[in-house]
Structure formats: C-alpha cells, structure tokens
Amino acid sequence: MTGSRPQRQYGAGRKKGIRRSSMRLLKKSWVCYLFILPMIIYIVLFNYLPMYGIQLAFKDYRALDGIWGSPWVGWKHFQTFFGSYQFKDLLWNTLALSIYSLAAGFPLPILFALFLNYVTNSKGRKAAQMITYAPHFISTVVFCGMILIFLASDGIVNQILALLGIEPVAFLSNPKNFRHIYVWSGVLQSIGWGSIMYISVLASVGPELHEAARVDGATKFQRMLYIDIPSIVPTMVIMLIMRAGEIMDVGFEKAFLLQNSVNLDYSEIISTYVYKIGIQSGQFSYSAAIGLFNNIINLILLLAVNRIAGKASDVSLW
C-alpha cells in the first residue's frame, strides 16, 4: 500500500506537467489555433451535429411528434430497402458508375502531371494547364447544360460528325451512353485540377537525381519510371484511399441533371433515389435508412483499403 502512493503521486504529477506544457504550448501558438477555429466550427456544425438525425433511420418519423416522439421501428426501413425490387439495380448502377469513374478518372491526372513535367516550353505548359483547369470552375448545372446542348441530335458534336461524313449519333436517346457521358465528361472537368497535387510533388524532386540519370544515359521514360513515379507513389496511395471511401457517393447533382425517362434504368443511383424518396415523397425515415446504409458501406471500404494500403506500401491515412 505504501509503495503504491508514490507511484500515484508521480502519475498525478506527470499529468499536471503534461497539462501545464500543453497550456504553455497553446498560449504560445494561439494564433495558429485561431486560424483553424473556423474549420473546426464548420466541421462540428455540418458534420457532427447532423448525426443527431441518424435516429430517423430507426424510427417512423412524424412531423407532429418530432424526432424524439416518433415511434421506434428498429430495422424496418433497412429490411424494406433490402427487400425492394429496386435494391439490386440501385446498388449495381451506383457501383458501376463509381468504379468506372475511378478507373478512368484516377490514372489520367497522374499521366497528365507526368506529361506536363517534361514539357520544356513554358508557354505551352501554361496554356495546357489553363485549358485543363478551366472546366473545374464551371458549376455542375452549367456544365450539364453544356453537355446536353453539345450532345443533342442537332448539337455541335453531331454537326462536326456530319461535316466529316459520319452519321449523327444518338448520344442522349440511347440509355447505354449515360455512363460513358457521365464518366468522360467528369474526366474532362477534373483532369487538370486533379493533377495539381502530383505536379507539386514532382516539382519537389531534386534536380540532381535527373542530372545523374542523364549522365548515366537514362531516357525520359526511364527517368519517369524510376524517379518520378516512385516520388508520387505515397500521394497516389493516399488519394486512392480517399477515393475508395467515396465509391458509394456518386455525384447526385450531375446524375440528376443528366437523368431522363429514357436512361432511368442506368442513371437511377442511390443518391438520386434518396432525394426522390426523402424530399419529393416525404419518406424521411426510409431515405435516412438508405443514406445510412450508403455511408456505412463507404466507411467499410475506406477502412479496408486503408488497411490493405498500409500493409502493401506502408502508406496509409493512419
């Protein structure tokens, strides 16, 4: 008993010392913490406080009774969704569109950054960057409007095809074209912006490595393969993990704006279905259950890919 008292006193003294040093550091760097305070407030308001509404997924919500007063129904809404005839189609459309977007949209910004890294003409490089960055700043509504106008039966794309002697293509009236239009228009809009991070990493590679490789007679492809790509691998892994955590979060705005009665079998995804069920039909509890299922799948994928990446490459988010 007597031996444990000094240990407790030592532990309490150590905790007090840690608190004092933490407070000292906080007072010393209070300006830095002040800068991140708006972001912390934003995250708390828009990411943590809305979690209060998760209980809607397990209740039969009634506006007059409120969230707390609504009756508890447990897994009823999840069972309804899993047993729905639309469940398989919604899940398949969401996964197909997301995986297709990942397969096309993830490697192309990397290749574009590697290409720009070897462009010696500064004017040509700046022009390429400006042209590819510009679509990112166009709003989704305007961009989808441009897609519908350009790909219409009498749009500019079909007019160019007619000048080349090619018959017009029914881009919008063929439902099978929806995924291709969605994915490749997204690649066009994001390829320049997505390459910025890789360009910054490539710019930080020491020039002495490239000079030594030139002396040894290495070609541009060999320098790219053995110097540039290994330098951006950690960034690639982190970006892949983050993209994997968003596989089920296919952009609602774009899918909804490009959706019509013809391509509904291909364009109806979980996010658009949640909007129609929750906002248009007023089934808030059912839509909350579907949204919660969607987010849980994203979390599982994020944890799984992060663990696999950590074991395979020693690079992970945590």
C-alpha positions as CSV (number, residue, x, y, z in Angstrom):
1,M,0.0,0.0,0.0
2,T,2.8,2.4,0.9
3,G,4.6,1.6,-2.3
4,S,1.6,2.5,-4.5
5,R,1.2,6.0,-3.1
6,P,4.5,7.4,-4.5
7,Q,3.5,5.9,-7.9
8,R,0.1,7.6,-7.8
9,Q,1.7,10.8,-6.8
10,Y,4.2,10.5,-9.6
11,G,1.5,9.7,-12.1
12,A,-0.6,12.7,-10.9
13,G,2.4,15.0,-11.1
14,R,3.2,13.8,-14.5
15,K,-0.3,14.5,-15.7
16,K,-0.1,18.0,-14.2
17,G,3.2,18.6,-16.0
18,I,1.7,17.5,-19.3
19,R,-1.3,19.8,-18.8
20,R,1.0,22.7,-18.0
21,S,3.2,22.1,-21.0
22,S,0.1,21.8,-23.2
23,M,-1.4,25.0,-21.9
24,R,2.0,26.7,-22.4
25,L,2.1,25.5,-26.0
26,L,-1.4,26.6,-26.6
27,K,-0.7,30.1,-25.3
28,K,2.4,30.3,-27.4
29,S,0.7,29.2,-30.6
30,W,-2.8,30.6,-30.1
31,V,-2.7,32.4,-33.4
32,C,-2.3,29.1,-35.3
33,Y,-5.2,27.6,-33.4
34,L,-7.3,30.7,-34.2
35,F,-6.7,30.1,-37.9
36,I,-8.1,26.5,-37.7
37,L,-11.0,27.5,-35.4
38,P,-13.4,28.4,-38.3
39,M,-12.8,25.0,-39.9
40,I,-13.4,23.2,-36.5
41,I,-16.7,25.1,-36.1
42,Y,-17.7,24.2,-39.7
43,I,-17.0,20.5,-39.1
44,V,-18.9,20.5,-35.9
45,L,-21.9,22.3,-37.3
46,F,-22.2,20.4,-40.6
47,N,-20.6,17.0,-39.9
48,Y,-21.2,16.2,-36.2
49,L,-24.4,17.9,-35.2
50,P,-26.4,16.4,-38.2
51,M,-25.5,12.9,-36.7
52,Y,-28.4,13.7,-34.3
53,G,-30.7,12.8,-37.2
54,I,-29.3,9.3,-37.7
55,Q,-32.0,8.0,-35.4
56,L,-34.6,8.8,-38.1
57,A,-33.4,5.7,-39.8
58,F,-34.7,3.6,-36.9
59,K,-38.0,5.5,-36.4
60,D,-41.2,6.1,-38.2
61,Y,-40.9,9.8,-38.4
62,R,-43.9,12.0,-37.8
63,A,-43.6,15.8,-38.1
64,L,-46.1,16.4,-35.3
65,D,-44.3,14.1,-32.9
66,G,-40.8,15.3,-33.8
67,I,-37.7,13.1,-33.9
68,W,-37.8,12.1,-30.2
69,G,-41.6,11.5,-30.1
70,S,-41.8,9.4,-33.3
71,P,-42.2,5.6,-32.7
72,W,-39.2,3.3,-32.8
73,V,-39.3,0.7,-35.6
74,G,-35.8,-0.7,-35.5
75,W,-34.5,-2.3,-38.7
76,K,-37.9,-2.0,-40.6
77,H,-36.7,0.6,-43.1
78,F,-33.5,-1.3,-43.8
79,Q,-35.4,-4.5,-44.4
80,T,-37.8,-2.7,-46.7
81,F,-34.9,-1.4,-48.8
82,F,-33.1,-4.7,-49.0
83,G,-36.3,-6.4,-50.0
84,S,-37.2,-3.8,-52.6
85,Y,-37.1,-4.8,-56.3
86,Q,-35.0,-1.7,-56.9
87,F,-32.2,-2.6,-54.4
88,K,-30.1,-4.6,-56.8
89,D,-30.5,-2.1,-59.7
90,L,-29.7,0.9,-57.5
91,L,-26.6,-0.9,-56.0
92,W,-25.4,-2.0,-59.4
93,N,-25.8,1.4,-61.0
94,T,-24.1,3.1,-58.2
95,L,-21.1,0.7,-58.1
96,A,-20.8,0.6,-61.9
97,L,-20.8,4.3,-62.3
98,S,-18.4,4.9,-59.4
99,I,-15.9,2.1,-60.3
100,Y,-15.9,3.3,-63.9
101,S,-15.3,6.8,-62.8
102,L,-12.4,5.6,-60.5
103,A,-10.8,3.5,-63.3
104,A,-11.0,6.4,-65.8
105,G,-10.5,9.4,-63.6
106,F,-7.8,8.3,-61.2
107,P,-4.8,7.4,-63.5
108,L,-5.4,10.2,-66.1
109,P,-4.4,13.2,-63.8
110,I,-1.3,11.3,-62.9
111,L,-0.3,10.7,-66.5
112,F,-1.2,14.4,-67.3
113,A,1.1,15.6,-64.5
114,L,3.9,13.3,-65.7
115,F,3.4,14.7,-69.2
116,L,3.5,18.3,-68.1
117,N,6.6,17.7,-66.0
118,Y,8.6,17.1,-69.2
119,V,7.1,19.9,-71.3
120,T,10.0,22.4,-71.7
121,N,8.1,25.1,-73.4
122,S,6.8,27.3,-70.6
123,K,4.1,29.0,-72.7
124,G,2.8,25.7,-74.0
125,R,2.8,24.3,-70.4
126,K,0.9,27.3,-69.0
127,A,-1.6,27.1,-71.9
128,A,-2.2,23.4,-71.3
129,Q,-2.7,24.0,-67.5
130,M,-5.1,26.9,-68.1
131,I,-7.2,24.9,-70.6
132,T,-7.5,21.9,-68.4
133,Y,-8.0,23.8,-65.2
134,A,-10.8,26.0,-66.6
135,P,-13.6,23.3,-66.7
136,H,-13.2,22.7,-62.9
137,F,-14.5,26.2,-62.2
138,I,-17.7,25.7,-64.2
139,S,-20.7,24.9,-62.0
140,T,-22.2,21.4,-62.3
141,V,-25.5,22.9,-63.5
142,V,-23.9,24.9,-66.3
143,F,-21.6,22.0,-67.2
144,C,-24.5,19.6,-67.5
145,G,-26.4,22.1,-69.6
146,M,-23.4,22.4,-72.0
147,I,-23.3,18.6,-72.2
148,L,-27.0,18.4,-73.2
149,I,-26.6,21.1,-75.8
150,F,-23.4,19.8,-77.3
151,L,-24.6,16.2,-77.5
152,A,-28.1,16.9,-78.7
153,S,-29.2,15.5,-82.1
154,D,-28.5,18.9,-83.7
155,G,-25.7,19.8,-81.3
156,I,-22.2,20.8,-82.2
157,V,-20.8,17.3,-81.9
158,N,-23.2,15.8,-84.4
159,Q,-22.7,18.8,-86.7
160,I,-18.9,18.1,-86.7
161,L,-19.6,14.4,-87.4
162,A,-21.8,15.4,-90.3
163,L,-19.1,17.6,-91.7
164,L,-16.7,14.6,-91.6
165,G,-19.3,12.4,-93.4
166,I,-20.3,10.4,-90.3
167,E,-23.9,9.8,-89.4
168,P,-25.2,11.5,-86.3
169,V,-25.0,9.6,-83.0
170,A,-28.0,9.4,-80.6
171,F,-25.9,10.3,-77.5
172,L,-28.8,11.2,-75.3
173,S,-31.6,8.9,-76.6
174,N,-29.5,5.7,-76.1
175,P,-29.6,4.8,-72.4
176,K,-26.4,2.8,-72.6
177,N,-24.5,6.0,-73.4
178,F,-25.3,7.5,-70.0
179,R,-22.3,6.0,-68.1
180,H,-19.9,7.0,-70.8
181,I,-21.2,10.6,-70.9
182,Y,-21.1,10.9,-67.1
183,V,-17.6,9.5,-66.6
184,W,-15.7,11.1,-69.5
185,S,-17.3,14.5,-69.0
186,G,-16.2,14.2,-65.4
187,V,-12.7,13.3,-66.5
188,L,-12.7,16.4,-68.8
189,Q,-13.8,18.6,-65.9
190,S,-11.4,17.3,-63.3
191,I,-8.2,16.1,-65.1
192,G,-6.4,19.4,-64.8
193,W,-7.4,20.2,-61.2
194,G,-6.7,16.6,-60.1
195,S,-3.1,16.8,-61.5
196,I,-2.2,19.9,-59.3
197,M,-1.1,17.8,-56.3
198,Y,1.0,15.4,-58.4
199,I,2.6,18.4,-60.2
200,S,3.6,19.9,-56.9
201,V,5.2,16.7,-55.7
202,L,7.1,16.2,-59.0
203,A,8.4,19.8,-58.7
204,S,9.9,18.9,-55.3
205,V,12.0,16.1,-56.7
206,G,15.7,17.1,-56.5
207,P,17.1,18.1,-59.9
208,E,20.4,16.3,-59.1
209,L,18.5,13.0,-59.5
210,H,17.6,13.8,-63.1
211,E,21.0,15.2,-63.8
212,A,22.7,12.0,-62.5
213,A,20.2,9.9,-64.6
214,R,21.0,11.9,-67.7
215,V,24.7,11.3,-67.1
216,D,24.1,7.6,-66.9
217,G,22.2,7.8,-70.2
218,A,18.7,7.3,-68.9
219,T,15.9,8.2,-71.3
220,K,12.9,10.3,-70.3
221,F,10.8,7.2,-70.0
222,Q,13.4,5.6,-67.6
223,R,13.6,8.8,-65.6
224,M,9.8,8.9,-65.3
225,L,9.7,5.2,-64.4
226,Y,12.5,5.2,-61.8
227,I,12.5,8.7,-60.4
228,D,9.1,10.5,-60.9
229,I,6.7,7.6,-60.3
230,P,8.3,6.4,-57.0
231,S,8.2,10.0,-55.8
232,I,4.4,10.3,-56.2
233,V,3.5,6.8,-55.1
234,P,2.7,7.9,-51.5
235,T,0.4,10.7,-52.8
236,M,-1.2,8.2,-55.2
237,V,-1.9,5.8,-52.4
238,I,-3.5,8.5,-50.2
239,M,-5.6,9.8,-53.0
240,L,-6.7,6.2,-53.9
241,I,-7.7,5.5,-50.2
242,M,-9.8,8.7,-50.2
243,R,-11.4,7.9,-53.5
244,A,-12.2,4.4,-52.2
245,G,-14.1,6.0,-49.3
246,E,-16.3,7.8,-51.7
247,I,-17.2,4.9,-54.0
248,M,-20.8,4.9,-53.0
249,D,-21.0,8.7,-53.1
250,V,-21.6,9.2,-56.8
251,G,-22.3,12.9,-57.5
252,F,-26.0,13.5,-57.1
253,E,-26.2,16.8,-58.9
254,K,-24.7,15.6,-62.2
255,A,-26.6,12.3,-62.2
256,F,-29.9,14.0,-61.5
257,L,-29.4,16.7,-64.1
258,L,-28.4,14.2,-66.8
259,Q,-31.2,11.9,-65.9
260,N,-34.3,11.5,-68.1
261,S,-37.1,9.0,-68.7
262,V,-35.0,7.2,-71.3
263,N,-31.8,6.5,-69.3
264,L,-33.5,5.9,-65.9
265,D,-32.5,2.3,-65.9
266,Y,-28.9,3.3,-65.9
267,S,-28.9,6.7,-64.2
268,E,-31.0,5.9,-61.1
269,I,-28.5,5.6,-58.3
270,I,-28.8,5.6,-54.5
271,S,-28.3,9.4,-54.1
272,T,-31.0,10.3,-56.7
273,Y,-33.3,7.6,-55.2
274,V,-32.8,9.1,-51.7
275,Y,-33.7,12.5,-53.0
276,K,-36.9,11.3,-54.7
277,I,-38.0,9.2,-51.7
278,G,-37.0,11.7,-49.0
279,I,-37.6,15.2,-50.5
280,Q,-40.2,14.5,-53.1
281,S,-42.2,11.8,-51.4
282,G,-41.6,12.8,-47.8
283,Q,-40.5,9.4,-46.6
284,F,-37.8,10.8,-44.4
285,S,-37.1,7.8,-42.2
286,Y,-36.9,5.5,-45.2
287,S,-34.5,7.8,-47.0
288,A,-32.4,8.3,-43.9
289,A,-32.0,4.5,-43.6
290,I,-30.8,4.3,-47.2
291,G,-28.4,7.1,-46.7
292,L,-27.0,5.5,-43.5
293,F,-26.5,2.2,-45.3
294,N,-24.7,4.1,-48.1
295,N,-22.4,5.8,-45.6
296,I,-21.6,2.6,-43.7
297,I,-20.5,0.9,-46.9
298,N,-18.2,3.9,-47.6
299,L,-16.7,3.6,-44.1
300,I,-16.1,-0.1,-44.5
301,L,-14.4,0.4,-47.9
302,L,-12.3,3.3,-46.5
303,L,-11.1,1.2,-43.6
304,A,-10.4,-1.9,-45.8
305,V,-8.5,0.0,-48.5
306,N,-6.5,1.9,-45.8
307,R,-5.5,-1.3,-44.1
308,I,-4.5,-3.0,-47.3
309,A,-2.5,0.0,-48.5
310,G,-0.8,0.2,-45.1
311,K,0.3,-3.4,-45.3
312,A,1.2,-3.3,-49.0
313,S,3.1,0.0,-49.2
314,D,3.5,1.3,-45.6
315,V,1.5,4.4,-46.6
316,S,-1.9,5.0,-45.1
317,L,-4.1,7.7,-43.6
318,W,-3.5,6.4,-40.1
